Amino acid sequence: MTIAEVASRAGVGVATVSRVLNGSPAVSETTRRRVRAVIDELGYEPSAAARALSTGRTRTVGVVTPFFTQPSAVERLRGVSRAISEGGYQLILFDLAQPDRFARLPVGGRIDGLLCVSMCPSESDLARLRTAGIAVALVDFEHPELPSVAIDDTAGGRLAVEHLLELGHRRIAFVGDDEESPWAFQSSARRRVGAAAAVAEAGGRLIVRRGPHDREHARSLAARLLALDDPPTAIFAGSDLQAVGVLEAADAASVDVPGDLSVIGFDDVDLARYVGLTTVAQPLESSGAQGARLLMEAMGGAPRRTCRLDLRLVRRSTTASRGKSPGTRNQMAAAGSRRGFIARMASA
């Protein structure tokens, strides 16, 4: 099916059909309805390449995120995909194995905008994107010149540790990301700062352990913490994924959670609900959707906006008052279910 056949069936010129497809106001409503009816009847779909040539727009948005299979990235991408589809755009996902690969992303002529999740292009990369006419927006990162969606990670770290302090814990550890990573991630460091400030105000000092962002390294770091002569009674993990690693280490060391060790994470991904993890919840899917909307606004020439999303504490079964064993039937059932789930993960 071609645009010429649509024009012939509708009794108009090819240019009129093109105007209808591009949303031009220079077509009467009666003609617009007739052309749309023929398009629907014939099932005509315009060539994306031809449209890009005629309008200078690809109607395609790119999303770049490192480690896109991580739970938090997956949940953000759900929101991105939904908002992009509702906006009438197609989506291309770019995965980065290393941050220096950004300069080699094949974006020229393929996309109208680029949404960067948990990272920001370098100034030279931003200059290249601007020259190509590609709008850029950020999720989980902030830049003074770019639209962005973020949370207050420092306040989130404080919220997590204040919960542990309220439960009577004073020897508290933090398991987070390696802050010298070439990715220059900021969230874990800010959560650590907020947590350390809360512990200091209570007269203590946060025990800090950092490593690559994955479950296995978190498990190893937590195992060493639990082997100390005076181990922590509570651990705040910089993400739910790392918190699951902490739970695995506790299970391997036969440390009761939450009787001997309270564990709290950050994000509230689906996995956190399965293991009954207490966590600081951020609206991951909403942040992805909001970031996509800001990007589409930027592509339309709207002024830069920055959005801050709210955090909340979600209490589940991995935190309790210091030295208090799970006593109720529901608490014991939750602990048993969690241990079973972790055992299945370990053997997978």
C-alpha positions in Angstrom: 0.0 0.0 0.0 1.4 3.4 -1.0 0.5 7.0 -0.2 -0.6 7.5 -3.8 -3.2 4.7 -3.4 -4.6 6.4 -0.3 -4.8 9.7 -2.1 -6.6 8.2 -5.1 -9.1 6.4 -2.9 -9.8 9.5 -0.8 -10.0 11.8 -3.9 -7.2 14.1 -2.8 -3.6 14.8 -3.7 -0.6 13.0 -2.2 0.4 16.3 -0.5 -2.9 16.4 1.3 -2.4 12.9 2.7 1.1 13.9 3.8 -0.3 16.9 5.6 -2.9 14.7 7.4 -0.2 12.3 8.5 2.0 15.1 9.8 -0.8 16.8 11.7 -0.8 19.9 9.6 -3.6 22.4 10.3 -3.8 23.3 6.6 -6.4 20.6 6.0 -10.2 21.0 6.6 -11.7 18.8 9.2 -14.0 17.1 6.6 -11.0 16.2 4.4 -9.0 15.1 7.4 -11.7 12.6 8.5 -12.1 11.3 4.9 -8.4 10.7 4.6 -8.2 9.1 8.0 -11.1 6.8 7.2 -9.3 5.6 4.1 -6.0 5.1 6.0 -7.9 2.9 8.5 -9.7 1.0 5.9 -6.6 0.2 3.9 -4.4 -0.3 6.9 -1.8 2.1 5.5 1.3 2.6 7.5 3.7 5.4 6.3 7.4 4.5 5.8 9.4 5.7 8.8 12.4 6.5 6.6 10.3 8.5 4.2 8.6 10.4 7.0 12.0 11.2 8.5 13.2 12.6 5.2 10.1 14.8 4.8 9.8 16.1 8.3 13.4 15.9 9.6 12.0 13.8 12.6 12.4 10.1 13.1 9.6 9.8 15.8 12.1 7.6 17.6 13.5 8.0 21.1 16.6 6.3 22.4 17.2 5.2 26.0 20.7 4.5 27.3 21.3 2.8 30.6 24.1 0.7 32.0 23.2 -2.7 33.4 19.7 -2.6 32.0 19.0 -6.1 33.3 19.2 -4.9 36.9 15.9 -4.9 38.7 15.7 -1.1 39.2 16.6 -0.4 35.6 13.9 -2.9 34.4 11.2 -1.1 36.4 12.2 2.3 35.2 12.2 1.0 31.6 8.5 -0.1 32.1 7.6 3.5 32.7 9.7 4.8 29.9 8.2 2.4 27.4 4.6 3.2 28.4 5.1 7.0 28.2 7.0 6.8 24.9 4.3 4.6 23.3 1.5 7.0 24.5 3.4 9.9 23.0 3.4 8.2 19.6 7.2 7.4 19.5 9.2 4.3 18.9 11.9 3.2 21.4 15.4 2.1 20.9 17.4 0.7 23.9 21.1 1.3 23.9 23.1 -0.8 26.5 26.5 0.4 27.6 29.1 -2.1 28.7 31.6 0.7 29.5 31.1 4.4 30.0 33.7 5.3 27.3 31.5 3.6 24.7 29.0 6.5 24.9 31.0 8.4 22.2 30.4 5.5 19.8 26.7 5.2 20.2 25.1 5.0 16.7 22.5 7.8 17.4 23.0 10.2 14.5 20.0 10.3 12.2 18.2 7.5 14.1 16.6 9.3 17.1 15.0 12.6 18.0 15.9 12.4 21.7 17.9 10.5 24.2 16.9 9.6 27.7 19.9 8.7 29.9 19.2 6.6 33.0 21.5 6.7 36.1 24.2 8.4 34.1 25.0 11.7 32.2 27.0 12.1 29.0 30.2 14.0 29.2 30.3 17.6 28.0 31.9 16.6 24.7 29.2 13.9 24.2 26.5 16.5 25.0 28.1 18.9 22.5 28.0 16.2 19.8 24.3 15.4 20.6 23.4 19.1 20.4 25.1 19.4 17.0 23.0 16.5 15.8 19.8 18.1 17.0 19.2 15.4 19.6 17.4 16.5 22.8 18.7 14.9 26.1 16.9 14.3 29.4 18.1 12.5 32.6 16.6 10.0 35.1 18.4 9.4 38.4 20.9 12.1 37.6 21.0 15.9 37.5 22.7 18.4 35.2 22.2 22.2 35.4 21.3 22.4 31.7 19.2 19.3 31.1 15.7 18.3 32.1 15.9 15.6 34.8 14.0 13.4 37.2 15.6 12.6 40.5 15.1 11.9 44.2 16.9 13.2 47.3 19.2 10.3 47.9 20.8 12.0 50.9 17.4 12.3 52.6 16.7 8.6 51.6 19.8 7.4 53.4 18.9 9.4 56.5 15.3 7.9 56.4 16.7 4.4 56.3 19.1 4.8 59.2 16.6 6.8 61.3 14.3 3.8 61.1 17.2 1.6 62.4 18.0 4.1 65.2 14.4 4.2 66.3 14.5 0.4 66.7 17.5 0.8 69.1 20.3 -0.1 66.8 23.6 1.8 67.3 26.2 -0.4 65.5 25.0 0.2 61.9 26.9 -0.7 58.7 26.4 0.5 55.1 27.0 -1.8 52.1 27.1 0.3 48.9 28.7 1.0 45.6 32.4 1.5 44.8 32.5 5.3 44.6 35.6 5.3 42.4 33.7 3.5 39.6 34.3 4.9 36.1 30.5 5.2 35.8 30.6 8.0 38.3 27.3 6.9 39.9 26.1 9.4 42.6 23.2 7.7 44.3 25.0 5.3 46.6 27.4 7.9 47.8 24.6 10.3 48.6 22.7 7.6 50.5 25.9 6.9 52.5 26.3 10.6 53.3 22.7 10.8 54.6 23.1 7.6 56.6 26.4 8.7 58.1 25.0 12.0 59.2 22.0 10.3 61.0 24.4 7.9 62.8 26.7 10.7 63.8 23.9 12.8 65.3 23.0 9.7 67.4 26.6 9.7 68.7 27.9 6.8 66.6 29.9 6.2 63.4 28.7 4.4 60.3 30.7 1.3 59.3 31.1 1.5 55.6 31.9 -1.2 53.1 31.8 -0.7 49.3 32.2 -2.7 46.2 30.8 -3.2 42.7 27.1 -3.0 42.3 25.9 -6.6 42.4 24.5 -9.2 44.8 27.6 -11.3 44.9 29.9 -8.5 46.1 27.4 -7.3 48.6 27.2 -10.9 50.0 31.0 -11.0 50.3 31.1 -7.6 52.1 28.3 -8.5 54.5 30.0 -11.9 55.3 33.1 -10.1 56.4 31.1 -7.7 58.5 29.2 -10.5 60.2 32.6 -12.2 61.0 33.9 -9.2 63.0 34.4 -9.7 66.7 31.8 -7.0 67.3 29.5 -7.3 64.2 26.8 -4.7 63.3 23.3 -5.3 64.5 21.9 -3.6 61.4 23.0 -3.2 57.8 21.7 -0.6 55.4 22.3 -1.6 51.8 22.4 1.0 49.1 20.0 -1.0 46.9 17.5 -3.8 47.3 19.8 -6.0 45.1 22.7 -5.5 47.5 20.3 -6.0 50.5 19.5 -9.5 49.1 23.2 -10.2 49.1 23.3 -9.2 52.7 20.4 -11.5 53.5 22.3 -14.4 51.7 25.3 -13.7 53.8 23.3 -13.8 57.0 21.6 -17.0 56.0 25.0 -18.6 55.3 26.3 -17.5 58.6 23.2 -18.7 60.5 22.5 -15.1 61.6 18.8 -14.6 62.4 17.1 -11.8 60.5 15.7 -9.7 62.1 16.4 -11.2 65.6 20.2 -10.8 65.4 20.5 -8.5 62.4 18.1 -6.0 60.8 18.5 -5.3 57.1 17.1 -2.5 55.1 17.4 -1.8 51.4 16.6 1.0 48.9 14.4 1.1 45.8 11.5 -1.3 46.5 11.9 -3.4 43.4 9.6 -6.5 42.9 12.3 -8.7 44.5 12.0 -6.7 47.8 8.4 -7.7 48.2 9.2 -11.4 47.6 11.8 -11.5 50.4 9.9 -9.3 52.8 12.6 -6.7 52.7 12.2 -3.4 54.6 13.2 -0.7 52.2 13.1 3.0 51.2 10.8 3.0 48.2 11.3 5.3 45.3 8.8 5.4 42.4 10.9 3.7 39.8 8.3 3.2 37.1 6.9 6.7 37.6 10.4 8.2 37.3 10.9 6.5 34.0 7.6 7.7 32.7 8.2 11.2 33.9 11.7 11.3 32.4 10.2 10.2 29.0 7.6 13.0 29.2 10.3 15.6 30.0 12.3 14.4 27.0 9.3 14.7 24.7 8.7 18.2 26.0 12.3 19.1 25.3 12.0 17.7 21.8 9.0 20.1 21.3 11.1 23.1 22.5 9.7 23.4 26.0 11.9 25.0 28.7 14.0 22.8 31.0 12.3 21.3 34.0 13.6 19.3 37.0 11.3 17.0 38.9 12.0 15.7 42.4 10.0 12.5 43.4 9.1 11.5 47.0 10.5 8.7 49.0 8.8 6.6 51.7 9.8 3.9 54.2 8.2 0.5 53.7 8.4 -1.7 56.8 8.5 -5.4 56.2 9.9 -8.4 58.1 13.7 -7.8 57.9 13.9 -5.1 60.6 13.0 -5.3 64.3 14.0 -3.8 67.6 17.5 -4.8 68.6 17.7 -8.3 70.0 14.0 -9.0 69.4 13.4 -12.4 67.7 10.4 -12.7 65.3 7.7 -13.9 67.7 4.4 -13.9 65.9 3.3 -16.6 63.6 3.2 -14.2 60.7 6.7 -13.0 61.4 8.1 -16.5 61.6 6.3 -17.5 58.5 7.8 -14.5 56.7 11.3 -15.4 57.9 10.9 -19.0 56.7 9.6 -17.9 53.3 12.5 -15.5 52.9 15.0 -18.2 53.7 13.4 -20.5 51.2 13.4 -17.9 48.5 17.1 -17.0 49.2 18.1 -20.7 49.1 16.4 -21.1 45.7 18.2 -18.0 44.4 21.6 -19.3 45.6 21.1 -22.7 43.9 19.8 -21.1 40.6 
